[in-house]
Amino acid sequence: MNSIQFQNTLEFAKRLDEKDVLRSFRDQFYIPIINGKQSIYFTGNSLGLQPKTTQDYVYNELEDWANYGVEAHFHGRNPWLSYHEIFPDKLSKLIGCLPEEVVVMNQLTINLHLLLTTFYRPAKERFKIICEAKAFPSDQYALESQVKLHGLNPDDVIIEVSPRNGEHSIRQEDILTTIEHHGKQTAVVIFGGVNYYSGQVFDMATIAKKTHEVGALCGFDLAHAIGNIELQLHDWNVDFACWCSYKYLNSGPGGVAGIFIHQQHVANTELPRLAGWWGYDKDTRFNMDKGFKPIPTAEGWQLSNAPVLSMAAHNASLDIFEEAGMKNLLVKSKALSNYLLYILQEINKDLKQKIIEIITPLNEKERGCQVSILMLKNGKKVFEALKKNGVLADWREPNVIRVAPVPLYNTFEDIYRFGEIIKTAMAAEQLIR
Ligand SMILES: *Cc1c(COP(=O)(O)O)cnc(C)c1O
């Protein structure tokens, strides 16, 4: 699909939709209505849409609760005691891992803390954390507070890699030389898989390799990566990772999250961790003995019993991913974002001066479906007009509009219409000839 010559017409967009092998999936989601019409929903990177099956999945658990009470832990249709065990198989296809390396639990920021508790063990000589500048705020606060918890000063410890002056993405070479430069002092390198602001995808395999060369550990926050780009965490030798499920994974607001811990670490029961009964050896958990004995898989990091209602919503969505197949989704995702970039470039041709700047890397390997648009003039007004005209996009101060056409439910027609709406909005602001 990528090599074809795009056209900026409704007819052409509709033709692409007709050829789309995933087109039936849109009907499996509720599309929010604005002004009596289906909106152009480009905020799947913030809150993915609700699958129509979610209500049934959740209702089943409510029904089992009603019918069996506590006995549903053992006799429910999906017994709650082992409910989380349905996920590793499904998630391993999305993140490229072995089933023992993944567990669904808690929420993202708490999981980041749990992982840092295990993997950030600063020593006298090796104490630094290398991360991306402008990481998601919650991640910044997590890192800062972890450092303080160890009695250290974040200013001495946290090394941020920034884009160069006048650039918007971080150069891979700068990441690698920073890791090399801090070498023996580096304890952990932690990046987003995809930067939430610019949409830049980092080369996780190379970052992990370089990190290991200097003797440090490497982790990723995959909030904007899972369900969006190809991941091979096991083969890339990533040490640990975490994500949320409510963005591209469509599992509902505040939905249950997950972690990955590489095979080489999971069975190491000596690793320090914050422990809870759900991480305890399954055969003897209910002896309720003293002394924590962890499960020798990622499950050994669980604290609490499963939030089943939230997991049911997660399951509904992951079954749709199973049906669609991540490979197909990636192909369509590339085609959608390429079409979006093409449309934006067409609009740029009609401008008196440069107004739209794409800050997401144009190189296909360095982006997922998100395109971040830096508006050099009247950005907020254009954004407001988008909303009034049925486009749900996302505004980030000072001047960035983020749009994420997701392959499960967005169409090429959405992109064409978005182009027309943003053009009209810019014309109203006298930005277009
Ligand atoms: C969305 C997002 C979060 C949100 O954290 P929660 O704990 O789920 O509220 C954190 N980090 C990143 C990188 C995100 O994209």
The ligand as a MOL file (V3000), in Angstrom:
LIG
                    3D

  0  0  0     0  0            999 V3000
M  V30 BEGIN CTAB
M  V30 COUNTS 15 15 0 0 0
M  V30 BEGIN ATOM
M  V30 1 C -0.1720 7.3480 29.5780 0
M  V30 2 C 1.1550 7.2640 30.2200 0
M  V30 3 C 1.2770 7.1650 31.6220 0
M  V30 4 C 0.0780 7.1980 32.5310 0
M  V30 5 O 0.3290 6.5040 33.7200 0
M  V30 6 P -0.8330 5.8310 34.5720 0
M  V30 7 O -0.1390 5.2420 35.7070 0
M  V30 8 O -1.5100 4.8320 33.6750 0
M  V30 9 O -1.8000 6.9190 34.9400 0
M  V30 10 C 2.5560 7.0580 32.1410 0
M  V30 11 N 3.6490 7.0390 31.3460 0
M  V30 12 C 3.5630 7.1380 30.0000 0
M  V30 13 C 4.8030 7.1020 29.1640 0
M  V30 14 C 2.3220 7.2680 29.4040 0
M  V30 15 O 2.2290 7.3910 28.0730 0
M  V30 END ATOM
M  V30 BEGIN BOND
M  V30 1 1 1 2
M  V30 2 1 2 3
M  V30 3 2 2 14
M  V30 4 1 3 4
M  V30 5 2 3 10
M  V30 6 1 4 5
M  V30 7 1 5 6
M  V30 8 2 6 7
M  V30 9 1 6 8
M  V30 10 1 6 9
M  V30 11 1 10 11
M  V30 12 2 11 12
M  V30 13 1 12 13
M  V30 14 1 12 14
M  V30 15 1 14 15
M  V30 END BOND
M  V30 END CTAB
M  END
